[in-house]
Amino acid sequence: MINTIFSDKLPAACGGFVRKNEDDSYTIVLNANHSYDQQRATYKHELSHIINCDHDKQDHINFIEHIRHI
């Protein structure tokens, strides 16, 4: 299960993030202050982290982010 919430507390430079919950579901948090198109792009990006099981990898987060942006 993937939950999606919007937050107006994120910094402007942060489109959002994903977290894995204790019940193995995920929550994608999107920046409420971004445009629909920015939110959609961020959602797709965070979804790629879920699909690629990035939360189960021991790789450094900056390296994973680099790969996801290629």
N, CA, C and O atoms as a Maestro MAE file, in Angstrom:
{
 s_m_m2io_version
 :::
 2.0.0
}

f_m_ct {
 s_m_title
 :::
 protein
 m_atom[280] {
  # First column is atom index #
  i_m_mmod_type
  r_m_x_coord
  r_m_y_coord
  r_m_z_coord
  i_m_residue_number
  s_m_chain_name
  s_m_pdb_residue_name
  s_m_pdb_atom_name
  i_m_atomic_number
  :::
  1 25 0.840 -1.162 0.000 1 A "MET " " N  " 7
  2 3 0.000 0.000 0.000 1 A "MET " " CA " 6
  3 2 0.896 1.239 0.000 1 A "MET " " C  " 6
  4 15 1.927 1.281 0.670 1 A "MET " " O  " 8
  5 25 0.480 2.233 -0.759 2 A "ILE " " N  " 7
  6 3 1.196 3.501 -0.820 2 A "ILE " " CA " 6
  7 2 0.225 4.612 -0.421 2 A "ILE " " C  " 6
  8 15 -0.797 4.826 -1.073 2 A "ILE " " O  " 8
  9 25 0.560 5.307 0.650 3 A "ASN " " N  " 7
  10 3 -0.210 6.469 1.093 3 A "ASN " " CA " 6
  11 2 0.474 7.716 0.547 3 A "ASN " " C  " 6
  12 15 1.699 7.751 0.426 3 A "ASN " " O  " 8
  13 25 -0.291 8.715 0.225 4 A "THR " " N  " 7
  14 3 0.272 9.975 -0.248 4 A "THR " " CA " 6
  15 2 -0.306 11.109 0.578 4 A "THR " " C  " 6
  16 15 -1.520 11.220 0.754 4 A "THR " " O  " 8
  17 25 0.595 11.954 1.083 5 A "ILE " " N  " 7
  18 3 0.146 13.122 1.826 5 A "ILE " " CA " 6
  19 2 0.871 14.359 1.292 5 A "ILE " " C  " 6
  20 15 1.930 14.261 0.673 5 A "ILE " " O  " 8
  21 25 0.280 15.505 1.544 6 A "PHE " " N  " 7
  22 3 0.849 16.786 1.126 6 A "PHE " " CA " 6
  23 2 1.231 17.571 2.369 6 A "PHE " " C  " 6
  24 15 0.478 17.620 3.341 6 A "PHE " " O  " 8
  25 25 2.410 18.186 2.330 7 A "SER " " N  " 7
  26 3 2.875 18.974 3.469 7 A "SER " " CA " 6
  27 2 3.295 20.356 2.991 7 A "SER " " C  " 6
  28 15 3.995 20.494 1.988 7 A "SER " " O  " 8
  29 25 2.860 21.372 3.718 8 A "ASP " " N  " 7
  30 3 3.302 22.730 3.410 8 A "ASP " " CA " 6
  31 2 4.470 23.135 4.315 8 A "ASP " " C  " 6
  32 15 4.831 24.310 4.378 8 A "ASP " " O  " 8
  33 25 5.055 22.166 5.010 9 A "LYS " " N  " 7
  34 3 6.181 22.411 5.924 9 A "LYS " " CA " 6
  35 2 7.541 22.086 5.304 9 A "LYS " " C  " 6
  36 15 8.573 22.321 5.932 9 A "LYS " " O  " 8
  37 25 7.557 21.551 4.083 10 A "LEU " " N  " 7
  38 3 8.827 21.195 3.445 10 A "LEU " " CA " 6
  39 2 9.520 22.430 2.897 10 A "LEU " " C  " 6
  40 15 8.853 23.378 2.481 10 A "LEU " " O  " 8
  41 25 10.862 22.437 2.888 11 A "PRO " " N  " 7
  42 3 11.591 23.556 2.275 11 A "PRO " " CA " 6
  43 2 11.264 23.642 0.781 11 A "PRO " " C  " 6
  44 15 10.934 22.634 0.156 11 A "PRO " " O  " 8
  45 25 11.355 24.816 0.227 12 A "ALA " " N  " 7
  46 3 11.024 25.024 -1.191 12 A "ALA " " CA " 6
  47 2 11.843 24.126 -2.109 12 A "ALA " " C  " 6
  48 15 11.346 23.691 -3.148 12 A "ALA " " O  " 8
  49 25 13.093 23.841 -1.741 13 A "ALA " " N  " 7
  50 3 13.973 23.027 -2.587 13 A "ALA " " CA " 6
  51 2 13.647 21.539 -2.515 13 A "ALA " " C  " 6
  52 15 14.178 20.756 -3.303 13 A "ALA " " O  " 8
  53 25 12.796 21.141 -1.598 14 A "CYS " " N  " 7
  54 3 12.457 19.726 -1.417 14 A "CYS " " CA " 6
  55 2 11.100 19.436 -2.043 14 A "CYS " " C  " 6
  56 15 10.077 19.964 -1.608 14 A "CYS " " O  " 8
  57 25 11.104 18.594 -3.064 15 A "GLY " " N  " 7
  58 3 9.850 18.223 -3.713 15 A "GLY " " CA " 6
  59 2 9.051 17.223 -2.904 15 A "GLY " " C  " 6
  60 15 7.823 17.181 -2.980 15 A "GLY " " O  " 8
  61 25 9.764 16.413 -2.123 16 A "GLY " " N  " 7
  62 3 9.102 15.408 -1.310 16 A "GLY " " CA " 6
  63 2 10.053 14.284 -0.960 16 A "GLY " " C  " 6
  64 15 11.252 14.346 -1.233 16 A "GLY " " O  " 8
  65 25 9.492 13.260 -0.354 17 A "PHE " " N  " 7
  66 3 10.286 12.096 0.028 17 A "PHE " " CA " 6
  67 2 9.352 10.917 0.247 17 A "PHE " " C  " 6
  68 15 8.133 11.073 0.308 17 A "PHE " " O  " 8
  69 25 9.946 9.733 0.365 18 A "VAL " " N  " 7
  70 3 9.179 8.523 0.659 18 A "VAL " " CA " 6
  71 2 9.762 7.885 1.907 18 A "VAL " " C  " 6
  72 15 10.970 7.932 2.141 18 A "VAL " " O  " 8
  73 25 8.891 7.292 2.698 19 A "ARG " " N  " 7
  74 3 9.358 6.536 3.860 19 A "ARG " " CA " 6
  75 2 8.648 5.192 3.894 19 A "ARG " " C  " 6
  76 15 7.479 5.067 3.528 19 A "ARG " " O  " 8
  77 25 9.395 4.194 4.346 20 A "LYS " " N  " 7
  78 3 8.819 2.864 4.521 20 A "LYS " " CA " 6
  79 2 8.282 2.778 5.939 20 A "LYS " " C  " 6
  80 15 8.989 3.081 6.900 20 A "LYS " " O  " 8
  81 25 7.039 2.366 6.064 21 A "ASN " " N  " 7
  82 3 6.380 2.280 7.362 21 A "ASN " " CA " 6
  83 2 6.619 0.915 8.010 21 A "ASN " " C  " 6
  84 15 7.033 -0.031 7.340 21 A "ASN " " O  " 8
  85 25 6.359 0.822 9.295 22 A "GLU " " N  " 7
  86 3 6.583 -0.418 10.035 22 A "GLU " " CA " 6
  87 2 5.782 -1.592 9.489 22 A "GLU " " C  " 6
  88 15 6.211 -2.739 9.617 22 A "GLU " " O  " 8
  89 25 4.625 -1.330 8.883 23 A "ASP " " N  " 7
  90 3 3.784 -2.398 8.339 23 A "ASP " " CA " 6
  91 2 4.127 -2.727 6.884 23 A "ASP " " C  " 6
  92 15 3.351 -3.388 6.195 23 A "ASP " " O  " 8
  93 25 5.295 -2.262 6.419 24 A "ASP " " N  " 7
  94 3 5.791 -2.467 5.055 24 A "ASP " " CA " 6
  95 2 5.011 -1.707 3.988 24 A "ASP " " C  " 6
  96 15 5.210 -1.943 2.797 24 A "ASP " " O  " 8
  97 25 4.130 -0.805 4.394 25 A "SER " " N  " 7
  98 3 3.516 0.109 3.427 25 A "SER " " CA " 6
  99 2 4.476 1.287 3.266 25 A "SER " " C  " 6
  100 15 5.499 1.361 3.946 25 A "SER " " O  " 8
  101 25 4.142 2.198 2.370 26 A "TYR " " N  " 7
  102 3 4.975 3.375 2.120 26 A "TYR " " CA " 6
  103 2 4.119 4.625 2.225 26 A "TYR " " C  " 6
  104 15 2.913 4.594 1.980 26 A "TYR " " O  " 8
  105 25 4.758 5.713 2.589 27 A "THR " " N  " 7
  106 3 4.112 7.019 2.561 27 A "THR " " CA " 6
  107 2 4.969 7.953 1.735 27 A "THR " " C  " 6
  108 15 6.147 8.156 2.027 27 A "THR " " O  " 8
  109 25 4.366 8.521 0.699 28 A "ILE " " N  " 7
  110 3 5.027 9.541 -0.110 28 A "ILE " " CA " 6
  111 2 4.506 10.893 0.361 28 A "ILE " " C  " 6
  112 15 3.301 11.141 0.385 28 A "ILE " " O  " 8
  113 25 5.441 11.759 0.735 29 A "VAL " " N  " 7
  114 3 5.099 13.107 1.187 29 A "VAL " " CA " 6
  115 2 5.489 14.069 0.078 29 A "VAL " " C  " 6
  116 15 6.647 14.107 -0.337 29 A "VAL " " O  " 8
  117 25 4.530 14.842 -0.401 30 A "LEU " " N  " 7
  118 3 4.765 15.808 -1.473 30 A "LEU " " CA " 6
  119 2 4.665 17.230 -0.942 30 A "LEU " " C  " 6
  120 15 3.891 17.511 -0.027 30 A "LEU " " O  " 8
  121 25 5.444 18.110 -1.519 31 A "ASN " " N  " 7
  122 3 5.435 19.513 -1.134 31 A "ASN " " CA " 6
  123 2 4.151 20.173 -1.654 31 A "ASN " " C  " 6
  124 15 3.949 20.300 -2.862 31 A "ASN " " O  " 8
  125 25 3.302 20.583 -0.734 32 A "ALA " " N  " 7
  126 3 2.013 21.187 -1.086 32 A "ALA " " CA " 6
  127 2 2.173 22.526 -1.792 32 A "ALA " " C  " 6
  128 15 1.248 22.993 -2.456 32 A "ALA " " O  " 8
  129 25 3.340 23.145 -1.651 33 A "ASN " " N  " 7
  130 3 3.565 24.457 -2.260 33 A "ASN " " CA " 6
  131 2 4.079 24.372 -3.698 33 A "ASN " " C  " 6
  132 15 4.248 25.399 -4.356 33 A "ASN " " O  " 8
  133 25 4.324 23.177 -4.180 34 A "HIS " " N  " 7
  134 3 4.788 23.008 -5.560 34 A "HIS " " CA " 6
  135 2 3.601 22.876 -6.505 34 A "HIS " " C  " 6
  136 15 2.487 22.567 -6.082 34 A "HIS " " O  " 8
  137 25 3.847 23.109 -7.767 35 A "SER " " N  " 7
  138 3 2.794 22.995 -8.776 35 A "SER " " CA " 6
  139 2 2.405 21.524 -8.966 35 A "SER " " C  " 6
  140 15 3.122 20.614 -8.551 35 A "SER " " O  " 8
  141 25 1.278 21.326 -9.591 36 A "TYR " " N  " 7
  142 3 0.818 19.967 -9.893 36 A "TYR " " CA " 6
  143 2 1.877 19.208 -10.686 36 A "TYR " " C  " 6
  144 15 2.163 18.049 -10.387 36 A "TYR " " O  " 8
  145 25 2.461 19.856 -11.696 37 A "ASP " " N  " 7
  146 3 3.469 19.185 -12.525 37 A "ASP " " CA " 6
  147 2 4.706 18.809 -11.710 37 A "ASP " " C  " 6
  148 15 5.268 17.732 -11.906 37 A "ASP " " O  " 8
  149 25 5.133 19.678 -10.803 38 A "GLN " " N  " 7
  150 3 6.271 19.363 -9.941 38 A "GLN " " CA " 6
  151 2 5.928 18.208 -8.998 38 A "GLN " " C  " 6
  152 15 6.744 17.312 -8.778 38 A "GLN " " O  " 8
  153 25 4.727 18.237 -8.450 39 A "GLN " " N  " 7
  154 3 4.298 17.163 -7.557 39 A "GLN " " CA " 6
  155 2 4.228 15.832 -8.295 39 A "GLN " " C  " 6
  156 15 4.620 14.793 -7.764 39 A "GLN " " O  " 8
  157 25 3.732 15.877 -9.509 40 A "ARG " " N  " 7
  158 3 3.637 14.648 -10.301 40 A "ARG " " CA " 6
  159 2 5.023 14.074 -10.590 40 A "ARG " " C  " 6
  160 15 5.231 12.866 -10.486 40 A "ARG " " O  " 8
  161 25 5.960 14.934 -10.949 41 A "ALA " " N  " 7
  162 3 7.334 14.482 -11.220 41 A "ALA " " CA " 6
  163 2 7.964 13.915 -9.942 41 A "ALA " " C  " 6
  164 15 8.641 12.888 -9.987 41 A "ALA " " O  " 8
  165 25 7.744 14.570 -8.826 42 A "THR " " N  " 7
  166 3 8.277 14.086 -7.550 42 A "THR " " CA " 6
  167 2 7.658 12.745 -7.188 42 A "THR " " C  " 6
  168 15 8.360 11.845 -6.727 42 A "THR " " O  " 8
  169 25 6.359 12.600 -7.388 43 A "TYR " " N  " 7
  170 3 5.680 11.341 -7.086 43 A "TYR " " CA " 6
  171 2 6.292 10.207 -7.898 43 A "TYR " " C  " 6
  172 15 6.577 9.137 -7.361 43 A "TYR " " O  " 8
  173 25 6.494 10.440 -9.186 44 A "LYS " " N  " 7
  174 3 7.091 9.410 -10.044 44 A "LYS " " CA " 6
  175 2 8.500 9.066 -9.571 44 A "LYS " " C  " 6
  176 15 8.892 7.899 -9.579 44 A "LYS " " O  " 8
  177 25 9.255 10.070 -9.163 45 A "HIS " " N  " 7
  178 3 10.608 9.850 -8.673 45 A "HIS " " CA " 6
  179 2 10.586 9.012 -7.394 45 A "HIS " " C  " 6
  180 15 11.345 8.050 -7.270 45 A "HIS " " O  " 8
  181 25 9.732 9.366 -6.458 46 A "GLU " " N  " 7
  182 3 9.651 8.622 -5.203 46 A "GLU " " CA " 6
  183 2 9.132 7.213 -5.434 46 A "GLU " " C  " 6
  184 15 9.563 6.275 -4.764 46 A "GLU " " O  " 8
  185 25 8.218 7.057 -6.370 47 A "LEU " " N  " 7
  186 3 7.720 5.734 -6.736 47 A "LEU " " CA " 6
  187 2 8.856 4.860 -7.271 47 A "LEU " " C  " 6
  188 15 8.879 3.654 -7.022 47 A "LEU " " O  " 8
  189 25 9.792 5.456 -7.999 48 A "SER " " N  " 7
  190 3 10.936 4.681 -8.508 48 A "SER " " CA " 6
  191 2 11.777 4.140 -7.351 48 A "SER " " C  " 6
  192 15 12.341 3.051 -7.463 48 A "SER " " O  " 8
  193 25 11.872 4.877 -6.244 49 A "HIS " " N  " 7
  194 3 12.584 4.371 -5.078 49 A "HIS " " CA " 6
  195 2 11.888 3.129 -4.516 49 A "HIS " " C  " 6
  196 15 12.547 2.174 -4.105 49 A "HIS " " O  " 8
  197 25 10.555 3.148 -4.502 50 A "ILE " " N  " 7
  198 3 9.801 1.995 -4.002 50 A "ILE " " CA " 6
  199 2 9.977 0.808 -4.940 50 A "ILE " " C  " 6
  200 15 10.280 -0.297 -4.491 50 A "ILE " " O  " 8
  201 25 9.791 1.027 -6.232 51 A "ILE " " N  " 7
  202 3 9.887 -0.045 -7.222 51 A "ILE " " CA " 6
  203 2 11.263 -0.698 -7.201 51 A "ILE " " C  " 6
  204 15 11.382 -1.911 -7.371 51 A "ILE " " O  " 8
  205 25 12.302 0.109 -6.992 52 A "ASN " " N  " 7
  206 3 13.676 -0.407 -7.002 52 A "ASN " " CA " 6
  207 2 14.156 -0.848 -5.621 52 A "ASN " " C  " 6
  208 15 15.336 -1.147 -5.438 52 A "ASN " " O  " 8
  209 25 13.242 -0.887 -4.650 53 A "CYS " " N  " 7
  210 3 13.560 -1.348 -3.290 53 A "CYS " " CA " 6
  211 2 14.753 -0.612 -2.697 53 A "CYS " " C  " 6
  212 15 15.581 -1.220 -2.019 53 A "CYS " " O  " 8
  213 25 14.848 0.676 -2.943 54 A "ASP " " N  " 7
  214 3 15.980 1.457 -2.454 54 A "ASP " " CA " 6
  215 2 16.062 1.469 -0.928 54 A "ASP " " C  " 6
  216 15 17.151 1.631 -0.376 54 A "ASP " " O  " 8
  217 25 14.952 1.304 -0.249 55 A "HIS " " N  " 7
  218 3 14.976 1.320 1.220 55 A "HIS " " CA " 6
  219 2 15.654 0.077 1.791 55 A "HIS " " C  " 6
  220 15 16.069 0.069 2.950 55 A "HIS " " O  " 8
  221 25 15.766 -0.965 0.981 56 A "ASP " " N  " 7
  222 3 16.396 -2.192 1.439 56 A "ASP " " CA " 6
  223 2 17.877 -2.253 1.079 56 A "ASP " " C  " 6
  224 15 18.569 -3.202 1.448 56 A "ASP " " O  " 8
  225 25 18.357 -1.260 0.371 57 A "LYS " " N  " 7
  226 3 19.750 -1.247 -0.068 57 A "LYS " " CA " 6
  227 2 20.620 -0.525 0.957 57 A "LYS " " C  " 6
  228 15 20.157 0.372 1.662 57 A "LYS " " O  " 8
  229 25 21.855 -0.920 1.027 58 A "GLN " " N  " 7
  230 3 22.795 -0.308 1.959 58 A "GLN " " CA " 6
  231 2 23.601 0.806 1.307 58 A "GLN " " C  " 6
  232 15 24.465 1.404 1.948 58 A "GLN " " O  " 8
  233 25 23.323 1.090 0.033 59 A "ASP " " N  " 7
  234 3 24.069 2.124 -0.687 59 A "ASP " " CA " 6
  235 2 23.844 3.492 -0.054 59 A "ASP " " C  " 6
  236 15 22.832 3.724 0.607 59 A "ASP " " O  " 8
  237 25 24.767 4.361 -0.258 60 A "HIS " " N  " 7
  238 3 24.666 5.725 0.235 60 A "HIS " " CA " 6
  239 2 23.542 6.451 -0.503 60 A "HIS " " C  " 6
  240 15 23.417 6.305 -1.719 60 A "HIS " " O  " 8
  241 25 22.735 7.217 0.194 61 A "ILE " " N  " 7
  242 3 21.561 7.874 -0.383 61 A "ILE " " CA " 6
  243 2 21.908 8.813 -1.529 61 A "ILE " " C  " 6
  244 15 21.144 8.911 -2.489 61 A "ILE " " O  " 8
  245 25 23.039 9.507 -1.453 62 A "ASN " " N  " 7
  246 3 23.409 10.407 -2.545 62 A "ASN " " CA " 6
  247 2 23.685 9.631 -3.827 62 A "ASN " " C  " 6
  248 15 23.362 10.100 -4.918 62 A "ASN " " O  " 8
  249 25 24.275 8.455 -3.704 63 A "PHE " " N  " 7
  250 3 24.531 7.622 -4.875 63 A "PHE " " CA " 6
  251 2 23.210 7.135 -5.477 63 A "PHE " " C  " 6
  252 15 23.036 7.147 -6.695 63 A "PHE " " O  " 8
  253 25 22.287 6.707 -4.619 64 A "ILE " " N  " 7
  254 3 20.983 6.259 -5.100 64 A "ILE " " CA " 6
  255 2 20.250 7.403 -5.801 64 A "ILE " " C  " 6
  256 15 19.668 7.202 -6.867 64 A "ILE " " O  " 8
  257 25 20.273 8.595 -5.216 65 A "GLU " " N  " 7
  258 3 19.624 9.744 -5.847 65 A "GLU " " CA " 6
  259 2 20.251 10.037 -7.212 65 A "GLU " " C  " 6
  260 15 19.542 10.355 -8.166 65 A "GLU " " O  " 8
  261 25 21.563 9.932 -7.304 66 A "HIS " " N  " 7
  262 3 22.258 10.157 -8.575 66 A "HIS " " CA " 6
  263 2 21.761 9.171 -9.625 66 A "HIS " " C  " 6
  264 15 21.474 9.562 -10.756 66 A "HIS " " O  " 8
  265 25 21.659 7.912 -9.264 67 A "ILE " " N  " 7
  266 3 21.188 6.877 -10.203 67 A "ILE " " CA " 6
  267 2 19.767 7.164 -10.655 67 A "ILE " " C  " 6
  268 15 19.461 7.030 -11.840 67 A "ILE " " O  " 8
  269 25 18.898 7.552 -9.743 68 A "ARG " " N  " 7
  270 3 17.490 7.790 -10.070 68 A "ARG " " CA " 6
  271 2 17.300 9.009 -10.981 68 A "ARG " " C  " 6
  272 15 16.272 9.131 -11.646 68 A "ARG " " O  " 8
  273 25 18.283 9.903 -11.012 69 A "HIS " " N  " 7
  274 3 18.170 11.109 -11.845 69 A "HIS " " CA " 6
  275 2 18.846 10.952 -13.204 69 A "HIS " " C  " 6
  276 15 18.853 11.886 -14.006 69 A "HIS " " O  " 8
  277 25 19.406 9.793 -13.462 70 A "ILE " " N  " 7
  278 3 20.065 9.575 -14.772 70 A "ILE " " CA " 6
  279 2 19.016 9.306 -15.818 70 A "ILE " " C  " 6
  280 15 19.347 9.097 -16.985 70 A "ILE " " O  " 8
  :::
 }
 m_bond[279] {
  # First column is bond index #
  i_m_from
  i_m_to
  i_m_order
  :::
  1 1 2 1
  2 2 3 1
  3 3 4 2
  4 3 5 1
  5 5 6 1
  6 6 7 1
  7 7 8 2
  8 7 9 1
  9 9 10 1
  10 10 11 1
  11 11 12 2
  12 11 13 1
  13 13 14 1
  14 14 15 1
  15 15 16 2
  16 15 17 1
  17 17 18 1
  18 18 19 1
  19 19 20 2
  20 19 21 1
  21 21 22 1
  22 22 23 1
  23 23 24 2
  24 23 25 1
  25 25 26 1
  26 26 27 1
  27 27 28 2
  28 27 29 1
  29 29 30 1
  30 30 31 1
  31 31 32 2
  32 31 33 1
  33 33 34 1
  34 34 35 1
  35 35 36 2
  36 35 37 1
  37 37 38 1
  38 38 39 1
  39 39 40 2
  40 39 41 1
  41 41 42 1
  42 42 43 1
  43 43 44 2
  44 43 45 1
  45 45 46 1
  46 46 47 1
  47 47 48 2
  48 47 49 1
  49 49 50 1
  50 50 51 1
  51 51 52 2
  52 51 53 1
  53 53 54 1
  54 54 55 1
  55 55 56 2
  56 55 57 1
  57 57 58 1
  58 58 59 1
  59 59 60 2
  60 59 61 1
  61 61 62 1
  62 62 63 1
  63 63 64 2
  64 63 65 1
  65 65 66 1
  66 66 67 1
  67 67 68 2
  68 67 69 1
  69 69 70 1
  70 70 71 1
  71 71 72 2
  72 71 73 1
  73 73 74 1
  74 74 75 1
  75 75 76 2
  76 75 77 1
  77 77 78 1
  78 78 79 1
  79 79 80 2
  80 79 81 1
  81 81 82 1
  82 82 83 1
  83 83 84 2
  84 83 85 1
  85 85 86 1
  86 86 87 1
  87 87 88 2
  88 87 89 1
  89 89 90 1
  90 90 91 1
  91 91 92 2
  92 91 93 1
  93 93 94 1
  94 94 95 1
  95 95 96 2
  96 95 97 1
  97 97 98 1
  98 98 99 1
  99 99 100 2
  100 99 101 1
  101 101 102 1
  102 102 103 1
  103 103 104 2
  104 103 105 1
  105 105 106 1
  106 106 107 1
  107 107 108 2
  108 107 109 1
  109 109 110 1
  110 110 111 1
  111 111 112 2
  112 111 113 1
  113 113 114 1
  114 114 115 1
  115 115 116 2
  116 115 117 1
  117 117 118 1
  118 118 119 1
  119 119 120 2
  120 119 121 1
  121 121 122 1
  122 122 123 1
  123 123 124 2
  124 123 125 1
  125 125 126 1
  126 126 127 1
  127 127 128 2
  128 127 129 1
  129 129 130 1
  130 130 131 1
  131 131 132 2
  132 131 133 1
  133 133 134 1
  134 134 135 1
  135 135 136 2
  136 135 137 1
  137 137 138 1
  138 138 139 1
  139 139 140 2
  140 139 141 1
  141 141 142 1
  142 142 143 1
  143 143 144 2
  144 143 145 1
  145 145 146 1
  146 146 147 1
  147 147 148 2
  148 147 149 1
  149 149 150 1
  150 150 151 1
  151 151 152 2
  152 151 153 1
  153 153 154 1
  154 154 155 1
  155 155 156 2
  156 155 157 1
  157 157 158 1
  158 158 159 1
  159 159 160 2
  160 159 161 1
  161 161 162 1
  162 162 163 1
  163 163 164 2
  164 163 165 1
  165 165 166 1
  166 166 167 1
  167 167 168 2
  168 167 169 1
  169 169 170 1
  170 170 171 1
  171 171 172 2
  172 171 173 1
  173 173 174 1
  174 174 175 1
  175 175 176 2
  176 175 177 1
  177 177 178 1
  178 178 179 1
  179 179 180 2
  180 179 181 1
  181 181 182 1
  182 182 183 1
  183 183 184 2
  184 183 185 1
  185 185 186 1
  186 186 187 1
  187 187 188 2
  188 187 189 1
  189 189 190 1
  190 190 191 1
  191 191 192 2
  192 191 193 1
  193 193 194 1
  194 194 195 1
  195 195 196 2
  196 195 197 1
  197 197 198 1
  198 198 199 1
  199 199 200 2
  200 199 201 1
  201 201 202 1
  202 202 203 1
  203 203 204 2
  204 203 205 1
  205 205 206 1
  206 206 207 1
  207 207 208 2
  208 207 209 1
  209 209 210 1
  210 210 211 1
  211 211 212 2
  212 211 213 1
  213 213 214 1
  214 214 215 1
  215 215 216 2
  216 215 217 1
  217 217 218 1
  218 218 219 1
  219 219 220 2
  220 219 221 1
  221 221 222 1
  222 222 223 1
  223 223 224 2
  224 223 225 1
  225 225 226 1
  226 226 227 1
  227 227 228 2
  228 227 229 1
  229 229 230 1
  230 230 231 1
  231 231 232 2
  232 231 233 1
  233 233 234 1
  234 234 235 1
  235 235 236 2
  236 235 237 1
  237 237 238 1
  238 238 239 1
  239 239 240 2
  240 239 241 1
  241 241 242 1
  242 242 243 1
  243 243 244 2
  244 243 245 1
  245 245 246 1
  246 246 247 1
  247 247 248 2
  248 247 249 1
  249 249 250 1
  250 250 251 1
  251 251 252 2
  252 251 253 1
  253 253 254 1
  254 254 255 1
  255 255 256 2
  256 255 257 1
  257 257 258 1
  258 258 259 1
  259 259 260 2
  260 259 261 1
  261 261 262 1
  262 262 263 1
  263 263 264 2
  264 263 265 1
  265 265 266 1
  266 266 267 1
  267 267 268 2
  268 267 269 1
  269 269 270 1
  270 270 271 1
  271 271 272 2
  272 271 273 1
  273 273 274 1
  274 274 275 1
  275 275 276 2
  276 275 277 1
  277 277 278 1
  278 278 279 1
  279 279 280 2
  :::
 }
}
